[in-house]
Amino acid sequence: MIKSMRGEVVKVKSLFNLLSVTWFLLDNGASGVDTGGVSVSMKEGDSVIFHTGVKTNQQEVIKWYYNDTRIAQISGDLSDPCTDVECNKGTERFRSRLKLDHETGSLTITNITIEDSGVYELKIISSSSSSDKIFNVFVSGVSAGERDEVKRKSLKEGESVTLDPGVMKSPNDSVTWYFNDILIAEISGDQSQICTDDQCEERFRDRLKLDHQTGSLTITDTKTPDSGEYKLQIIINNSSSFSINRVKRFSVYITGSGLSSAAVAGICAAVVLLVFAAAVGVGVFYYRRRSHTAVPQNGDDNL
């Protein structure tokens, strides 16, 4: 019941934000502002980087706006970056979730929410010219359980397991796999690498396989030390305009397929007892049989 209600709330919020974005676009379009821009769709919890496509210099000023509200700025001397709280007193929508690249002016928003849907505008101002760039952003809502979900895998030692991203991979996407924060595999374009360091090579030695089409990771002949957290980082690239960072986690637990040393010792002791009991039984049977064997009488003894 509660989960169903939460799901309905998420749907209503998503619809509300979609209508808000549509209304804003129509309103700006009527004012003569170019709202063609770049369309960006992502899921709640993702991170996004909006690229400027330029290198900043001493003469340029870069300003970022969200629905006409300034949220970030770099001045010409690169010494005055500001976020929305500093540029607009009392506004705390993004609360430490904005990051500016001082070399390019690119804007990063981490852990994005459906309330962050809207129109983001980039203004680059120099002494000789100025340019604008618009990003139309729509964030689809997900349930709290789905957003924080850690997929769990339980299997026995010796079995194989495939960790599936569950999303379609595009040729430009980058896929990186980590085991307990150790880089173990990655795909970037047509290039791929497995176990680039000695620690990874020693642990997984020829037991990792990457699917270039889906980005899934398969571990063969699993061992109990392979238990732990596997993290998948997918960077969805859209030419030079923006990139989306999506993270998924898998918790893998592998149990030993063989018997414990205590169990083996118990079985050995039981076998010894059985052998001993069998030997004793054979001895008793032989003794009783011999005791009941009749002694033949010699007829000449009566003469």
Wavefront OBJ file of the C-alpha trace (Angstrom):
o trace
v 0.000 0.000 0.000
v 2.718 2.461 1.039
v 4.954 1.487 -1.896
v 2.026 1.947 -4.275
v 1.323 5.422 -2.890
v 5.007 6.392 -3.186
v 4.999 5.217 -6.782
v 1.986 7.389 -7.555
v 3.662 10.390 -5.910
v 6.754 9.880 -8.092
v 4.590 9.711 -11.214
v 2.712 12.886 -10.271
v 5.979 14.740 -9.573
v 7.431 13.619 -12.908
v 4.318 14.748 -14.773
v 4.328 18.084 -12.937
v 7.971 18.714 -13.850
v 7.351 17.768 -17.470
v 4.477 20.245 -17.649
v 6.639 22.911 -15.978
v 9.425 22.437 -18.520
v 6.930 22.502 -21.407
v 5.318 25.700 -20.108
v 8.708 27.355 -19.646
v 9.735 26.461 -23.191
v 6.512 27.794 -24.629
v 6.800 30.985 -22.610
v 10.400 31.605 -23.651
v 9.604 30.723 -27.245
v 6.917 33.413 -27.312
v 9.507 35.905 -26.077
v 11.768 35.188 -29.031
v 14.412 33.146 -27.147
v 15.833 30.166 -29.018
v 14.651 27.152 -27.025
v 15.809 24.480 -29.445
v 18.797 23.640 -27.310
v 19.913 20.163 -26.307
v 17.456 17.696 -24.792
v 18.756 15.746 -21.793
v 16.852 12.850 -20.191
v 18.122 11.018 -17.133
v 17.058 9.207 -13.987
v 16.887 10.538 -10.474
v 20.175 9.882 -8.685
v 22.336 10.273 -11.816
v 25.029 12.922 -12.170
v 25.334 15.101 -15.266
v 28.061 17.264 -16.753
v 27.092 20.102 -19.106
v 30.053 20.849 -21.385
v 30.855 24.332 -22.641
v 33.114 23.162 -25.453
v 35.581 25.975 -24.776
v 38.696 26.725 -22.782
v 38.326 29.697 -20.489
v 40.769 32.625 -20.563
v 41.300 35.903 -18.770
v 38.793 37.818 -20.925
v 35.828 35.452 -20.614
v 32.966 35.362 -18.137
v 30.901 32.176 -17.887
v 27.460 32.215 -16.312
v 25.012 29.387 -15.708
v 21.255 29.883 -15.208
v 18.492 27.551 -14.104
v 15.023 28.711 -15.202
v 16.406 32.287 -15.470
v 18.010 32.132 -12.015
v 21.795 32.405 -11.947
v 23.290 29.382 -10.216
v 27.015 29.533 -11.037
v 29.603 31.911 -12.461
v 33.284 32.178 -13.299
v 34.712 35.627 -13.817
v 37.548 36.457 -16.156
v 40.314 35.984 -13.584
v 38.940 32.565 -12.540
v 39.041 33.674 -8.915
v 35.348 34.206 -8.371
v 33.420 30.964 -8.887
v 30.080 30.980 -7.114
v 27.167 28.646 -6.584
v 23.507 29.500 -6.296
v 23.657 30.156 -2.527
v 26.325 32.857 -3.033
v 24.911 34.301 -6.253
v 21.325 34.262 -5.027
v 20.959 34.635 -1.287
v 18.378 32.321 0.259
v 18.276 29.907 -2.695
v 19.418 26.445 -1.646
v 17.965 24.165 -4.306
v 21.248 22.507 -5.255
v 22.952 22.606 -1.821
v 26.588 21.582 -2.537
v 25.628 19.552 -5.605
v 27.121 21.963 -8.147
v 30.721 21.848 -9.339
v 32.490 24.126 -11.832
v 35.487 23.196 -13.936
v 37.770 26.250 -13.858
v 39.478 25.332 -17.115
v 36.377 24.768 -19.251
v 33.534 26.287 -17.254
v 31.616 23.002 -17.486
v 28.918 22.511 -14.856
v 28.366 19.266 -12.927
v 25.208 18.449 -10.972
v 25.482 15.414 -8.719
v 22.680 13.217 -7.362
v 20.088 14.939 -9.528
v 16.413 14.998 -8.483
v 13.162 15.339 -10.405
v 12.835 18.876 -9.010
v 16.002 19.761 -10.962
v 14.151 19.321 -14.266
v 14.014 22.547 -16.249
v 15.976 24.752 -18.616
v 19.684 25.375 -18.023
v 21.293 28.203 -19.946
v 24.988 28.833 -20.486
v 26.230 32.330 -21.319
v 29.808 32.868 -22.433
v 30.795 36.542 -22.579
v 34.092 37.836 -23.934
v 35.352 41.235 -25.053
v 34.620 40.451 -28.708
v 31.521 38.248 -28.627
v 28.979 36.345 -26.573
v 27.183 33.041 -27.029
v 24.348 31.082 -25.449
v 23.716 27.385 -25.074
v 20.510 25.813 -23.739
v 19.959 22.403 -22.138
v 16.371 21.192 -21.728
v 16.539 18.736 -18.841
v 13.936 16.187 -17.804
v 14.607 13.894 -14.828
v 12.398 10.816 -14.457
v 11.601 9.749 -10.914
v 12.417 6.354 -9.423
v 11.369 4.842 -6.123
v 13.709 5.185 -3.143
v 14.132 1.418 -3.099
v 15.179 1.330 -6.763
v 17.541 4.277 -6.396
v 19.346 2.828 -3.380
v 19.026 -0.803 -4.427
v 22.103 -3.001 -4.230
v 21.595 -6.092 -6.338
v 22.560 -9.186 -4.361
v 23.994 -12.373 -5.797
v 24.501 -15.569 -3.780
v 26.187 -18.620 -5.259
v 28.460 -21.523 -4.466
v 32.188 -21.651 -5.040
v 33.054 -22.803 -8.545
v 29.921 -21.377 -10.155
v 29.925 -18.472 -12.642
v 28.037 -15.199 -12.191
v 27.159 -12.413 -14.634
v 26.676 -8.851 -13.385
v 24.360 -7.154 -15.875
v 24.082 -3.335 -16.149
v 20.452 -3.664 -17.233
v 20.743 -0.779 -19.709
v 21.504 -0.518 -23.396
v 25.106 0.449 -24.051
v 25.909 2.873 -26.859
v 29.266 2.799 -28.699
v 30.335 6.101 -27.107
v 29.524 5.023 -23.544
v 32.306 4.236 -21.076
v 31.919 1.297 -18.687
v 34.117 0.824 -15.625
v 33.937 -2.014 -13.087
v 35.362 -1.894 -9.548
v 35.730 -4.603 -6.896
v 35.938 -3.143 -3.392
v 37.112 0.137 -5.006
v 39.810 -1.637 -7.069
v 39.579 -1.071 -10.834
v 39.176 -4.493 -12.467
v 37.764 -3.861 -15.965
v 36.772 -1.060 -18.321
v 35.415 -0.397 -21.804
v 35.994 2.889 -23.599
v 34.849 2.984 -27.199
v 36.454 0.053 -29.003
v 39.132 -0.361 -26.340
v 38.847 -2.612 -23.295
v 41.088 -3.641 -20.427
v 40.826 -6.310 -17.756
v 42.920 -6.296 -14.600
v 45.393 -3.495 -15.206
v 47.200 -3.908 -11.883
v 48.983 -6.781 -10.155
v 46.472 -7.067 -7.317
v 43.604 -7.570 -9.739
v 45.602 -9.991 -11.899
v 46.570 -12.084 -8.902
v 43.008 -12.316 -7.586
v 41.011 -12.958 -10.767
v 43.661 -14.380 -13.133
v 41.870 -15.130 -16.451
v 38.447 -15.411 -14.774
v 36.880 -12.114 -15.912
v 34.980 -11.656 -19.171
v 33.494 -8.416 -20.587
v 30.582 -8.211 -22.995
v 31.265 -5.298 -25.359
v 27.632 -5.077 -26.429
v 26.048 -4.797 -22.972
v 28.994 -3.962 -20.700
v 28.144 -6.913 -18.446
v 30.888 -8.577 -16.391
v 31.135 -12.363 -15.949
v 33.244 -14.027 -13.239
v 33.990 -17.695 -13.890
v 35.064 -20.378 -11.412
v 34.219 -18.120 -8.458
v 36.049 -18.408 -5.148
v 35.051 -17.290 -1.658
v 37.579 -14.369 -1.706
v 35.582 -12.988 -4.692
v 32.810 -12.053 -2.253
v 32.353 -8.293 -1.846
v 30.939 -5.187 -3.522
v 31.177 -4.709 -7.276
v 30.501 -1.190 -8.562
v 29.604 -0.334 -12.126
v 30.105 3.200 -13.424
v 28.524 4.057 -16.777
v 29.327 7.356 -18.462
v 26.770 8.120 -21.162
v 28.356 10.549 -23.620
v 26.397 12.778 -25.983
v 29.000 14.204 -28.350
v 30.480 17.327 -26.741
v 27.266 18.656 -25.178
v 26.823 16.613 -21.996
v 27.590 13.329 -20.264
v 25.602 11.387 -17.666
v 27.245 9.409 -14.890
v 25.233 6.413 -13.630
v 26.349 4.072 -10.830
v 25.081 0.581 -9.966
v 26.200 -1.707 -7.163
v 26.215 -5.479 -6.796
v 26.815 -7.386 -3.564
v 28.210 -10.847 -4.255
v 28.406 -13.572 -1.602
v 30.045 -16.897 -2.391
v 29.843 -19.906 -0.093
v 32.345 -22.776 -0.103
v 31.269 -25.767 -2.151
v 33.328 -28.300 -0.134
v 33.028 -29.495 3.472
v 34.619 -27.671 6.354
v 37.685 -29.113 8.073
v 35.573 -29.942 11.132
v 33.099 -31.853 8.985
v 35.912 -33.741 7.267
v 37.450 -34.648 10.645
v 34.058 -35.854 11.881
v 33.571 -38.054 8.823
v 37.060 -39.529 9.197
v 36.411 -40.331 12.860
v 33.111 -41.985 11.959
v 34.790 -44.118 9.303
v 37.461 -45.247 11.776
v 34.787 -46.221 14.285
v 32.877 -48.156 11.646
v 35.993 -50.026 10.575
v 36.851 -50.800 14.198
v 33.309 -51.965 14.910
v 33.344 -54.173 11.830
v 36.654 -55.715 12.875
v 35.364 -56.407 16.373
v 32.200 -57.947 14.955
v 34.157 -60.261 12.688
v 36.361 -61.352 15.614
v 33.403 -62.132 17.865
v 31.658 -64.044 15.105
v 34.780 -66.129 14.438
v 35.258 -66.895 18.166
v 31.658 -68.018 18.633
v 31.719 -70.176 15.548
v 34.872 -71.904 16.697
v 33.489 -72.484 20.208
v 30.359 -74.209 18.880
v 32.186 -76.458 16.439
v 31.789 -80.164 17.505
v 34.982 -82.073 18.345
v 35.034 -85.429 16.499
v 35.268 -88.530 18.847
v 37.847 -91.246 18.188
v 36.130 -94.712 18.289
v 39.312 -96.549 19.450
v 39.291 -94.744 22.780
v 36.426 -96.974 24.029
v 38.286 -100.218 23.411
l 1 2 3 4 5 6 7 8 9 10 11 12 13 14 15 16 17 18 19 20 21 22 23 24 25 26 27 28 29 30 31 32 33 34 35 36 37 38 39 40 41 42 43 44 45 46 47 48 49 50 51 52 53 54 55 56 57 58 59 60 61 62 63 64 65 66 67 68 69 70 71 72 73 74 75 76 77 78 79 80 81 82 83 84 85 86 87 88 89 90 91 92 93 94 95 96 97 98 99 100 101 102 103 104 105 106 107 108 109 110 111 112 113 114 115 116 117 118 119 120 121 122 123 124 125 126 127 128 129 130 131 132 133 134 135 136 137 138 139 140 141 142 143 144 145 146 147 148 149 150 151 152 153 154 155 156 157 158 159 160 161 162 163 164 165 166 167 168 169 170 171 172 173 174 175 176 177 178 179 180 181 182 183 184 185 186 187 188 189 190 191 192 193 194 195 196 197 198 199 200 201 202 203 204 205 206 207 208 209 210 211 212 213 214 215 216 217 218 219 220 221 222 223 224 225 226 227 228 229 230 231 232 233 234 235 236 237 238 239 240 241 242 243 244 245 246 247 248 249 250 251 252 253 254 255 256 257 258 259 260 261 262 263 264 265 266 267 268 269 270 271 272 273 274 275 276 277 278 279 280 281 282 283 284 285 286 287 288 289 290 291 292 293 294 295 296 297 298 299 300 301 302 303
